[in-house]
Amino acid sequence: MRTGAKIATGVIGAAIVGAAGLGAYNLVDAVAEGTSGTHTESAAVRTGPLTPEETEKAASDFLAAWAAGNTQKAAGLTDNAEAATAALTGYREDAHVEKVAFKQGTADGVKVPFSVTAEVSYAKQRSTWTYDSALTVVRGRTSGRPLVGWQPGVVHPRLTAGQTLKTDTTGTPKVTVVDRDGKELTAADHPSLAFVLPELAKRFGEKTGGERGVEVRAVGGAAAPGAPAPGAQAEPLHVVSQGKPGTLRTTLSAAVQRAAEAAVSRHDDASVVAVKPSTGEILAVANAKKTEFNAALSGQTAPGSTMKVVTSALLLEQGKASPGKPLPCPKNATYGMTFHNVEQSENPRATFAQDFAASCNTAFISLAGQLADDALAAEARDVFGLGLEWKAGVPTFDGRVPSDSGAGKAAAMIGQGRVQMSPLAMASVAATVRNGSFRQPYLVDPALDGRTLARAPRALSPAAARDLRSMMRLTATSGTGAKAMSGLGGDIGAKTGSAEVDNQTAPNGWFTAYRDDVAAAAVVPRGGHGGDSAGPLVAAVLRAG
């Protein structure tokens, strides 16, 4: 704080008039009140109530010294020089008040109000801060001298014991999040993004060209009555600079996001995700439950028969099956345990393509003995990129397909057992089939922060990709996905799923599909048949995309 700061003209005059006797008062009081200094003379100790003149003069002397930047002198005019020195030094150094001026008001007994005009300077930011405060004049206990009764509230009325002022930048720059076309995304328009948008701002705020705001806050000490709970961010006492918002472009599509929001809103619990197969860009993320946990991105549940997309890729690549090859669908099949089909259906003359389109569990189980225990896990990882620790820009769960044997291996083939997926992971599975190779889903361009996207070791073999697309198209046009996909043109493919969960009366409904360069997956907990519950959600998103 530079010298030359001013208080009101009347106060300056009072400070000058009283200057002649100031040194003697300091010397006497320093010893009398227990601070540093010595003297050899005795001084008369005044007692009794303070006079109005004593009150006015003590206040004006203190404010004049503070305004002049003479911290030691100002502190010596209080009844707690040590605490006042720390507070006034912090006012200059921590609150970055470069200059301050005061206007002293009319005393009310021993209480003297005053207004403050402070010039705050932090880095390149400057601001004038005005507020009102007050001080109380007391008589020194041993010296009898009029002194300012020191309290943190002298510096600012909202300071409490142990608190000081600090001027600093806000945590992160403000960020305007926009979709792929530059349209602003807000939680009001897209409720499912209520927790996603702040997460994006936190992670990428420094990378968006924005500038942090600068604020004066009370720090340390005990919270005042009515203050935020411990750990909560207190409201600033003064905003020096609002900062400059940065702009963060995401891969989301506002139009597809709106469709996804509308689709999940018809259920108490549902999640849907859409991705772009050719790039991995996430187009939409929506959940019926608006909680901090994002089930669409991070949910971990069995995917049911949608997992047969991955299992079929393995069977096709290893030559264990082909679309037109007969593969009977009995009512039951045993491999470590007995498995059955939904509604005990069967088709003794089915081909592999028909088994896939009708989602026949037992046909797939019948081939379990021909696969190595780690084969499905390897296919999921090496071709579909599942479990490769995706770096999407926000937290995600990218699937888990552990190696297993016996009944566990058979259950995994139909998306049960220990297999766990998120809707994002299953949308990526459909996208990989449509594209022919895995593209890691992401919400923010990795070039912004230098992230390295996960890469699968190899692509799906061209023959297997062709056959799998034909089987998914059959499912979408005349199989279990036909009802949901009705009316959708273009290059389409789908797979339904119903995942049984212990102690749950109805299975979770799953659906994953693609249409041209948009792929999507949805889950409806306790939804029953995936084609009926989750299918319409996916179809709505594909239609919008």
C-alpha positions as CSV (number, residue, x, y, z in Angstrom):
1,M,0.0,0.0,0.0
2,R,1.6,3.3,-1.1
3,T,1.7,6.4,1.1
4,G,-0.5,9.2,0.0
5,A,-3.9,7.4,0.5
6,K,-6.5,9.8,1.9
7,I,-9.4,9.8,4.3
8,A,-12.0,12.5,4.5
9,T,-10.6,16.1,4.9
10,G,-11.9,16.5,8.4
11,V,-10.3,13.3,9.5
12,I,-6.9,14.4,8.0
13,G,-7.1,17.6,10.0
14,A,-7.7,15.7,13.2
15,A,-4.8,13.4,12.5
16,I,-2.4,16.4,12.1
17,V,-3.6,18.2,15.2
18,G,-3.0,15.2,17.3
19,A,0.4,14.3,15.8
20,A,2.5,16.2,18.3
21,G,1.5,14.1,21.3
22,L,1.4,10.8,19.4
23,G,4.9,9.6,20.3
24,A,4.5,10.1,24.0
25,Y,1.2,8.2,24.0
26,N,2.7,5.3,22.1
27,L,5.7,5.1,24.5
28,V,3.6,5.1,27.6
29,D,1.0,2.8,26.2
30,A,3.5,0.4,24.8
31,V,4.8,-0.4,28.3
32,A,1.5,0.0,30.1
33,E,-0.3,-2.4,27.7
34,G,2.4,-5.0,27.7
35,T,4.0,-4.3,24.3
36,S,7.6,-3.4,23.4
37,G,9.4,-0.2,24.7
38,T,10.7,1.3,27.9
39,H,10.2,4.6,29.8
40,T,11.5,6.2,33.0
41,E,8.6,8.6,33.6
42,S,5.3,7.9,35.1
43,A,2.2,9.1,33.2
44,A,-1.2,10.1,34.4
45,V,-3.7,7.4,33.7
46,R,-7.1,8.6,32.7
47,T,-10.1,6.7,33.9
48,G,-13.9,7.0,33.4
49,P,-16.0,7.1,30.3
50,L,-14.4,8.3,27.0
51,T,-15.3,11.8,25.9
52,P,-16.7,12.3,22.4
53,E,-13.5,14.2,21.6
54,E,-11.3,11.2,22.7
55,T,-13.4,8.8,20.7
56,E,-13.4,10.9,17.5
57,K,-9.6,11.6,17.8
58,A,-8.7,7.9,18.5
59,A,-10.7,6.8,15.4
60,S,-9.3,9.5,13.1
61,D,-5.7,8.9,14.2
62,F,-6.0,5.2,13.5
63,L,-7.7,5.6,10.1
64,A,-5.2,8.3,9.1
65,A,-2.2,6.0,9.9
66,W,-3.9,3.0,8.1
67,A,-4.6,5.2,5.0
68,A,-1.0,6.4,5.0
69,G,0.3,2.9,4.9
70,N,1.9,3.2,8.4
71,T,0.9,-0.3,9.7
72,Q,3.1,-0.1,12.8
73,K,1.7,3.2,13.8
74,A,-1.9,2.2,13.1
75,A,-1.5,-1.0,15.1
76,G,0.0,0.9,18.0
77,L,-3.2,2.8,18.2
78,T,-5.2,-0.4,19.0
79,D,-5.4,-2.5,22.2
80,N,-3.9,-5.5,20.4
81,A,-0.9,-4.3,18.3
82,E,0.2,-7.8,17.4
83,A,-3.2,-8.9,15.9
84,A,-3.7,-5.5,14.3
85,T,-0.3,-5.6,12.6
86,A,-1.0,-9.1,11.2
87,A,-4.4,-8.1,9.9
88,L,-3.3,-4.8,8.4
89,T,-0.3,-6.3,6.8
90,G,-2.5,-9.0,5.3
91,Y,-4.8,-6.4,4.0
92,R,-2.0,-4.9,2.0
93,E,-0.1,-8.1,1.0
94,D,-2.8,-10.9,0.9
95,A,-5.8,-8.8,-0.1
96,H,-3.6,-6.8,-2.5
97,V,-5.1,-3.5,-1.4
98,E,-2.7,-1.0,-3.0
99,K,-4.3,2.1,-1.7
100,V,-7.1,2.9,0.8
101,A,-9.1,5.9,1.8
102,F,-11.7,6.4,4.6
103,K,-14.6,8.6,5.3
104,Q,-15.3,8.8,9.0
105,G,-18.9,8.9,10.1
106,T,-20.5,10.4,13.3
107,A,-19.8,8.4,16.4
108,D,-22.6,6.7,18.3
109,G,-21.1,6.7,21.7
110,V,-17.8,4.8,21.4
111,K,-18.7,3.2,18.1
112,V,-17.4,5.0,15.0
113,P,-18.7,4.0,11.6
114,F,-16.6,4.6,8.5
115,S,-16.7,3.9,4.8
116,V,-13.9,2.4,2.9
117,T,-12.7,2.9,-0.7
118,A,-10.0,0.4,-1.5
119,E,-8.0,0.0,-4.7
120,V,-7.3,-3.7,-5.3
121,S,-4.6,-4.6,-7.7
122,Y,-3.9,-8.3,-8.6
123,A,-1.7,-9.1,-11.6
124,K,-3.2,-7.1,-14.4
125,Q,-6.6,-6.7,-12.8
126,R,-7.6,-3.6,-10.9
127,S,-10.8,-2.7,-9.1
128,T,-12.2,-0.1,-6.7
129,W,-13.9,-1.8,-3.7
130,T,-16.2,0.2,-1.4
131,Y,-17.8,-1.0,1.8
132,D,-18.8,0.2,5.2
133,S,-17.3,-0.9,8.5
134,A,-17.0,0.4,12.1
135,L,-14.7,0.4,15.0
136,T,-15.1,0.8,18.8
137,V,-12.9,3.0,20.9
138,V,-11.9,1.7,24.4
139,R,-9.8,3.0,27.2
140,G,-6.5,1.2,27.6
141,R,-6.6,-1.0,30.7
142,T,-3.3,0.2,32.1
143,S,-2.6,3.4,30.2
144,G,-6.1,4.8,30.3
145,R,-5.4,6.0,26.7
146,P,-8.2,6.0,24.1
147,L,-7.5,3.0,21.7
148,V,-9.2,1.2,18.9
149,G,-10.6,-2.0,20.4
150,W,-9.2,-4.5,17.9
151,Q,-11.5,-7.0,16.2
152,P,-11.2,-8.6,12.7
153,G,-14.4,-6.8,11.8
154,V,-12.5,-3.5,11.8
155,V,-10.9,-4.6,8.5
156,H,-14.2,-5.9,7.1
157,P,-17.5,-6.4,9.0
158,R,-17.9,-10.0,7.7
159,L,-14.6,-11.2,9.1
160,T,-14.7,-13.4,12.2
161,A,-12.1,-14.6,14.7
162,G,-9.1,-15.9,12.9
163,Q,-10.2,-14.9,9.4
164,T,-8.3,-12.7,7.0
165,L,-8.9,-11.3,3.6
166,K,-7.3,-12.9,0.5
167,T,-7.5,-11.8,-3.1
168,D,-6.9,-14.6,-5.6
169,T,-8.0,-16.2,-8.8
170,T,-11.1,-18.4,-8.8
171,G,-10.6,-22.1,-9.2
172,T,-11.1,-22.4,-12.9
173,P,-12.0,-20.1,-15.8
174,K,-15.7,-19.9,-16.6
175,V,-16.5,-22.1,-19.6
176,T,-19.2,-22.0,-22.2
177,V,-19.8,-25.5,-23.4
178,V,-21.1,-25.9,-26.9
179,D,-22.1,-28.8,-29.1
180,R,-20.3,-29.9,-32.3
181,D,-22.0,-27.0,-34.3
182,G,-21.3,-24.3,-31.7
183,K,-24.7,-24.2,-30.0
184,E,-24.4,-23.6,-26.3
185,L,-25.3,-26.5,-24.1
186,T,-27.0,-25.8,-20.8
187,A,-28.4,-28.0,-18.0
188,A,-31.8,-26.1,-18.4
189,D,-32.1,-27.3,-22.0
190,H,-30.4,-30.7,-21.5
191,P,-31.0,-31.9,-17.9
192,S,-28.9,-35.0,-18.3
193,L,-25.8,-32.8,-18.7
194,A,-26.3,-31.1,-15.4
195,F,-23.3,-32.8,-13.9
196,V,-21.4,-33.4,-17.1
197,L,-21.0,-29.7,-18.0
198,P,-19.4,-28.7,-14.8
199,E,-17.1,-31.7,-15.0
200,L,-16.0,-30.6,-18.5
201,A,-15.5,-27.1,-17.4
202,K,-13.3,-28.3,-14.5
203,R,-11.2,-30.6,-16.7
204,F,-10.7,-28.3,-19.7
205,G,-11.3,-24.8,-18.4
206,E,-7.6,-24.0,-18.6
207,K,-7.4,-25.2,-22.2
208,T,-10.3,-23.1,-23.6
209,G,-8.7,-19.7,-23.8
210,G,-10.7,-18.4,-20.8
211,E,-9.3,-16.3,-18.0
212,R,-9.9,-16.9,-14.3
213,G,-11.9,-14.4,-12.3
214,V,-10.3,-12.6,-9.4
215,E,-12.1,-12.3,-6.1
216,V,-11.6,-11.1,-2.5
217,R,-12.7,-13.7,0.1
218,A,-12.5,-14.3,3.8
219,V,-10.3,-17.3,4.5
220,G,-9.4,-19.3,7.7
221,G,-10.9,-19.0,11.1
222,A,-14.4,-20.1,12.2
223,A,-17.4,-19.7,9.9
224,A,-19.8,-16.9,10.8
225,P,-23.4,-17.8,11.6
226,G,-25.3,-18.5,8.4
227,A,-22.0,-19.1,6.5
228,P,-21.6,-22.1,4.1
229,A,-20.8,-25.5,5.6
230,P,-17.2,-26.5,6.0
231,G,-15.7,-27.2,2.5
232,A,-18.3,-25.1,0.7
233,Q,-17.1,-22.2,-1.3
234,A,-18.0,-18.9,0.4
235,E,-19.4,-16.0,-1.5
236,P,-16.8,-13.5,-2.5
237,L,-16.7,-10.2,-0.6
238,H,-15.7,-8.4,-3.7
239,V,-15.3,-9.4,-7.4
240,V,-12.2,-7.8,-8.9
241,S,-12.7,-9.4,-12.3
242,Q,-15.4,-11.7,-13.6
243,G,-12.8,-13.3,-15.9
244,K,-13.3,-14.2,-19.5
245,P,-15.2,-17.4,-20.3
246,G,-13.6,-19.9,-22.6
247,T,-15.5,-21.9,-25.2
248,L,-15.3,-25.7,-25.1
249,R,-16.5,-27.5,-28.1
250,T,-17.8,-31.0,-27.5
251,T,-18.7,-33.8,-29.9
252,L,-22.3,-33.7,-28.7
253,S,-25.2,-32.8,-31.1
254,A,-27.9,-30.6,-29.5
255,A,-30.5,-32.2,-31.8
256,V,-29.6,-35.8,-30.9
257,Q,-29.2,-34.9,-27.2
258,R,-32.8,-33.4,-27.2
259,A,-34.1,-36.6,-28.7
260,A,-32.2,-38.7,-26.2
261,E,-33.6,-36.6,-23.3
262,A,-37.1,-37.0,-24.6
263,A,-36.7,-40.7,-25.0
264,V,-35.5,-41.4,-21.5
265,S,-38.1,-39.1,-19.9
266,R,-40.8,-41.7,-20.6
267,H,-39.2,-44.0,-18.0
268,D,-38.4,-43.8,-14.3
269,D,-35.0,-45.3,-15.0
270,A,-33.3,-45.5,-18.4
271,S,-30.1,-44.5,-20.1
272,V,-29.1,-44.1,-23.7
273,V,-25.9,-43.1,-25.5
274,A,-25.2,-42.3,-29.2
275,V,-21.8,-42.3,-30.9
276,K,-20.4,-41.8,-34.4
277,P,-18.9,-45.1,-35.7
278,S,-16.4,-43.5,-38.1
279,T,-14.8,-41.3,-35.4
280,G,-15.9,-42.4,-32.0
281,E,-17.4,-39.0,-31.2
282,I,-20.2,-39.2,-28.6
283,L,-23.3,-37.5,-29.9
284,A,-25.7,-37.8,-27.0
285,V,-25.8,-39.0,-23.3
286,A,-29.1,-39.1,-21.4
287,N,-30.4,-40.6,-18.2
288,A,-33.9,-40.6,-16.8
289,K,-32.4,-40.2,-13.3
290,K,-30.7,-36.9,-13.0
291,T,-28.1,-37.8,-10.4
292,E,-24.3,-37.2,-10.2
293,F,-23.7,-40.8,-11.2
294,N,-24.0,-41.0,-14.9
295,A,-25.3,-44.5,-15.7
296,A,-25.2,-44.0,-19.4
297,L,-21.4,-43.5,-19.3
298,S,-20.4,-45.4,-16.1
299,G,-23.1,-48.0,-15.4
300,Q,-21.9,-51.5,-14.8
301,T,-24.5,-54.1,-15.5
302,A,-24.8,-57.4,-17.5
303,P,-25.7,-56.5,-21.1
304,G,-27.7,-59.7,-21.8
305,S,-28.0,-60.8,-25.4
306,T,-26.5,-57.6,-26.9
307,M,-23.2,-59.3,-25.9
308,K,-24.0,-61.8,-28.6
309,V,-22.6,-59.3,-31.1
310,V,-19.1,-59.8,-29.6
311,T,-19.6,-63.5,-29.2
312,S,-20.8,-63.8,-32.8
313,A,-17.7,-61.9,-34.0
314,L,-15.6,-64.5,-32.2
315,L,-17.5,-67.5,-33.6
316,L,-17.3,-66.1,-37.1
317,E,-13.7,-65.3,-37.0
318,Q,-12.8,-68.7,-35.6
319,G,-15.0,-70.5,-38.2
320,K,-17.2,-72.0,-35.5
321,A,-20.3,-70.6,-37.2
322,S,-21.5,-68.8,-40.4
323,P,-24.8,-67.0,-41.1
324,G,-26.2,-69.7,-43.3
325,K,-24.9,-72.7,-41.4
326,P,-27.4,-74.8,-39.5
327,L,-27.2,-74.3,-35.7
328,P,-30.3,-75.8,-33.9
329,C,-32.0,-73.8,-31.2
330,P,-33.2,-76.2,-28.6
331,K,-35.3,-75.3,-25.5
332,N,-32.4,-76.0,-23.2
333,A,-28.7,-76.4,-23.3
334,T,-26.3,-77.6,-20.7
335,Y,-22.7,-76.4,-20.2
336,G,-21.8,-76.4,-16.5
337,M,-25.5,-75.6,-15.8
338,T,-28.7,-75.6,-17.8
339,F,-29.6,-72.6,-19.9
340,H,-32.9,-71.9,-21.5
341,N,-34.5,-69.4,-24.0
342,V,-37.0,-66.7,-23.3
343,E,-40.5,-68.3,-23.1
344,Q,-38.9,-71.7,-23.7
345,S,-38.8,-71.1,-27.5
346,E,-37.0,-73.4,-29.9
347,N,-36.2,-73.9,-33.6
348,P,-34.5,-77.2,-34.5
349,R,-33.9,-76.1,-38.1
350,A,-32.4,-72.7,-37.4
351,T,-29.3,-71.3,-39.0
352,F,-26.8,-69.2,-37.1
353,A,-28.2,-66.0,-38.6
354,Q,-31.7,-67.0,-37.5
355,D,-30.4,-67.8,-34.0
356,F,-28.9,-64.4,-33.8
357,A,-32.0,-62.6,-35.1
358,A,-34.2,-64.5,-32.7
359,S,-31.7,-64.2,-29.8
360,C,-31.5,-67.9,-29.1
361,N,-29.4,-68.5,-26.0
362,T,-29.1,-72.3,-26.3
363,A,-27.6,-72.2,-29.8
364,F,-24.8,-70.0,-28.5
365,I,-24.3,-72.2,-25.4
366,S,-24.0,-75.3,-27.6
367,L,-20.7,-73.9,-29.0
368,A,-19.2,-73.0,-25.6
369,G,-17.1,-76.2,-25.6
370,Q,-15.4,-75.2,-28.8
371,L,-14.0,-72.0,-27.4
372,A,-10.9,-71.5,-25.2
373,D,-11.6,-70.1,-21.8
374,D,-10.0,-66.7,-22.6
375,A,-11.2,-66.4,-26.2
376,L,-14.2,-64.2,-25.6
377,A,-12.2,-61.8,-23.3
378,A,-9.5,-61.5,-26.0
379,E,-12.1,-60.8,-28.7
380,A,-13.7,-58.1,-26.6
381,R,-10.4,-56.5,-25.9
382,D,-8.5,-56.9,-29.1
383,V,-11.3,-56.2,-31.6
384,F,-13.9,-54.1,-29.7
385,G,-11.5,-52.2,-27.4
386,L,-13.5,-53.1,-24.3
387,G,-11.6,-52.7,-21.0
388,L,-8.7,-50.6,-22.5
389,E,-9.1,-47.6,-20.1
390,W,-10.8,-45.2,-22.5
391,K,-10.0,-41.5,-22.1
392,A,-13.2,-39.9,-23.2
393,G,-12.8,-36.6,-21.4
394,V,-15.1,-37.5,-18.6
395,P,-15.2,-40.7,-16.4
396,T,-16.6,-43.7,-18.2
397,F,-16.8,-47.5,-17.8
398,D,-15.5,-49.2,-20.9
399,G,-16.7,-52.7,-20.2
400,R,-15.4,-55.9,-18.4
401,V,-15.2,-59.3,-20.0
402,P,-13.1,-61.6,-17.8
403,S,-11.8,-65.0,-18.8
404,D,-13.9,-67.8,-17.4
405,S,-14.6,-71.5,-17.6
406,G,-17.5,-73.9,-17.3
407,A,-20.9,-72.3,-16.7
408,G,-19.2,-68.9,-16.3
409,K,-17.8,-69.0,-19.8
410,A,-21.2,-70.1,-21.2
411,A,-23.0,-67.3,-19.3
412,A,-20.6,-64.7,-20.6
413,M,-21.4,-65.7,-24.2
414,I,-24.9,-64.5,-23.7
415,G,-24.0,-61.4,-21.7
416,Q,-24.6,-62.8,-18.2
417,G,-22.3,-64.0,-15.5
418,R,-19.4,-61.7,-14.8
419,V,-19.7,-59.6,-18.0
420,Q,-20.4,-55.9,-17.2
421,M,-21.1,-53.1,-19.7
422,S,-22.3,-49.5,-19.8
423,P,-24.6,-48.2,-22.5
424,L,-21.6,-46.3,-23.8
425,A,-19.7,-49.6,-24.2
426,M,-22.5,-51.3,-26.0
427,A,-23.0,-48.3,-28.3
428,S,-19.3,-48.7,-29.1
429,V,-19.8,-52.4,-29.9
430,A,-22.5,-51.6,-32.5
431,A,-20.3,-48.8,-33.9
432,T,-17.3,-51.2,-34.2
433,V,-19.4,-53.5,-36.3
434,R,-20.7,-50.7,-38.5
435,N,-17.2,-49.2,-39.0
436,G,-15.3,-52.5,-39.1
437,S,-12.8,-51.3,-36.5
438,F,-12.9,-49.8,-33.0
439,R,-12.8,-46.1,-32.6
440,Q,-12.6,-45.1,-28.9
441,P,-15.6,-43.0,-27.9
442,Y,-14.8,-39.5,-26.7
443,L,-16.7,-36.3,-25.7
444,V,-13.9,-33.8,-26.2
445,D,-11.3,-33.8,-28.9
446,P,-8.1,-35.3,-27.5
447,A,-6.0,-32.7,-29.3
448,L,-7.2,-30.2,-26.7
449,D,-5.3,-31.7,-23.9
450,G,-3.0,-34.2,-25.5
451,R,-4.9,-37.4,-24.4
452,T,-4.0,-40.6,-26.2
453,L,-7.1,-42.5,-27.2
454,A,-7.3,-46.3,-26.7
455,R,-6.6,-48.4,-29.8
456,A,-7.6,-51.9,-30.3
457,P,-4.8,-54.2,-31.4
458,R,-6.7,-55.3,-34.6
459,A,-9.8,-54.6,-36.7
460,L,-12.6,-57.0,-37.2
461,S,-11.8,-59.3,-40.1
462,P,-13.6,-58.1,-43.3
463,A,-15.5,-61.4,-43.7
464,A,-16.7,-61.4,-40.1
465,A,-17.6,-57.7,-40.3
466,R,-19.7,-58.4,-43.5
467,D,-21.4,-61.4,-42.0
468,L,-22.1,-59.7,-38.7
469,R,-23.6,-56.6,-40.4
470,S,-25.9,-58.9,-42.4
471,M,-27.0,-60.6,-39.2
472,M,-27.7,-57.4,-37.4
473,R,-29.6,-56.1,-40.4
474,L,-31.7,-59.3,-40.3
475,T,-32.4,-58.6,-36.6
476,A,-33.4,-55.0,-37.4
477,T,-35.7,-56.0,-40.3
478,S,-37.4,-59.3,-39.3
479,G,-35.9,-60.3,-36.0
480,T,-36.4,-59.2,-32.4
481,G,-35.4,-55.6,-33.2
482,A,-37.8,-55.2,-36.2
483,K,-40.6,-53.5,-34.2
484,A,-38.4,-50.8,-32.7
485,M,-36.5,-50.2,-36.0
486,S,-39.6,-50.0,-38.2
487,G,-39.5,-47.0,-40.5
488,L,-35.8,-46.4,-40.3
489,G,-34.1,-46.5,-43.7
490,G,-30.5,-46.5,-44.6
491,D,-27.8,-49.0,-43.5
492,I,-29.3,-50.4,-40.3
493,G,-28.5,-53.2,-37.8
494,A,-29.7,-54.1,-34.3
495,K,-29.4,-56.5,-31.4
496,T,-31.8,-56.9,-28.5
497,G,-31.0,-58.1,-25.0
498,S,-32.8,-59.1,-21.8
499,A,-30.4,-59.4,-18.8
500,E,-31.6,-61.3,-15.8
501,V,-30.6,-59.9,-12.5
502,D,-30.8,-61.8,-9.1
503,N,-33.8,-60.9,-7.0
504,Q,-35.3,-58.8,-9.8
505,T,-38.7,-59.8,-11.1
506,A,-38.2,-58.5,-14.6
507,P,-34.9,-58.5,-16.6
508,N,-33.2,-55.4,-17.7
509,G,-34.0,-54.4,-21.3
510,W,-31.1,-53.7,-23.6
511,F,-30.9,-52.6,-27.2
512,T,-28.0,-51.6,-29.4
513,A,-28.2,-50.6,-33.1
514,Y,-26.8,-48.4,-35.8
515,R,-28.1,-46.4,-38.7
516,D,-25.6,-45.2,-41.2
517,D,-23.0,-43.3,-39.2
518,V,-24.8,-43.2,-35.9
519,A,-24.8,-46.0,-33.4
520,A,-26.7,-46.1,-30.1
521,A,-27.4,-48.3,-27.1
522,A,-29.9,-48.1,-24.3
523,V,-30.8,-49.9,-21.1
524,V,-34.1,-49.9,-19.2
525,P,-33.7,-51.5,-15.8
526,R,-36.6,-53.9,-15.1
527,G,-37.8,-53.1,-18.6
528,G,-38.3,-56.7,-19.7
529,H,-37.7,-57.5,-23.4
530,G,-35.1,-55.1,-24.8
531,G,-36.9,-54.7,-28.1
532,D,-40.0,-53.4,-26.4
533,S,-38.4,-51.3,-23.7
534,A,-35.0,-50.1,-24.8
535,G,-35.6,-50.4,-28.5
536,P,-37.8,-47.3,-28.9
537,L,-35.2,-45.2,-27.1
538,V,-32.4,-46.2,-29.5
539,A,-34.7,-45.8,-32.5
540,A,-35.6,-42.2,-31.5
541,V,-31.9,-41.3,-31.2
542,L,-31.0,-42.9,-34.5
543,R,-33.9,-41.1,-36.2
544,A,-32.7,-37.7,-34.8
545,G,-29.1,-38.5,-35.9
